[in-house]
Structures are given as structure tokens and as C-alpha cells.
Amino acid sequence: MLSVNDYFLMFLILEIQSISLYVLVALKNSNLSKEAALKYFFYGSFASGILVIGVSLIYGAMGTTNLTDINLLLGAAYNSIPLMFFLGVIFVLVGLFFKLGIAPFHS
């Protein structure tokens, strides 16, 4: 995930990892582990939604999801960076922090 160069591919890799983690949480044969897996799934779905909204805002502002192209566009439009791009970056960071369990978004 660290060497990815596209927001969509980052989202896809994160979701494939999350599906396997949901199964691993529910693997133990007890009701508490099944409840934890269901809660983990709902929290992950919420975070995925926030992440997708952020990626769509960035795509709407820049016209691409490729990080290299976004860097070139930001360098060319230094004084006129759209507000929608900053809002998208905030949504992407909140979604990523929530999915990865980084404070203050851990539960």
C-alpha cells in the first residue's frame, strides 16, 4: 500500500485487507467474536464511505486519481487550488485514519 500511485488502487488494497481481517476476527467460535466482527465490519464500512467520498471530491477537483498527475496539477495551479480538493484530502485522511485505527479515530 505504501508504493501505490493511485487513490483508487489504494482503496482497493485497503478493502481487500479489511475483508480478510473481518473474517479473522469472526473465526473464533464464540458469540463475542461474532459481535466484534460485525461491529468491525460496520465501522469499516463507515470509514470506507468517508474514504470514497474524499476520493470522489479529489477526482472532481483535479480530474484524476493518479498522485503524480495531482502533484503536477497542484504545482501548476499554486495560487488557485480548489477548496473541494482540501475537503477531499481531509475526508481521505479521516477515512484512512479510521480504517487503520490511528488515534483519535480508534474505537
Phi, psi and omega in degrees: 000334181289334183261013181284148184238018182212138181296321181295318178294324176298316179296317181297315179297318180295322180288322177297319176295319183294321180299317179293327178289325176299318180293319179296324178293321183276359186293326180293143187270067175215159181290328180294322180290326177291322176294318179296320179294321179293317177296319178297321178296316180293318176297319178294323177294319177298316179293323177296321177297316178296319180296318180293321177298318178296318179295321180292325176294319178295318178296321178295325181279323187253335180086006179206159174248002179282128185293326178294316179294322178295321177298317178295319179293323178291325177292324180285327183250056186299318185272345185235053177282127183294147178295329180297329177295315180296320177296321177296319178296320178296317179295319179296316180295318178296316179297317178294316180296323179291317181293322182273353177074030180274136181298144007267020183259011178279157181228000000 
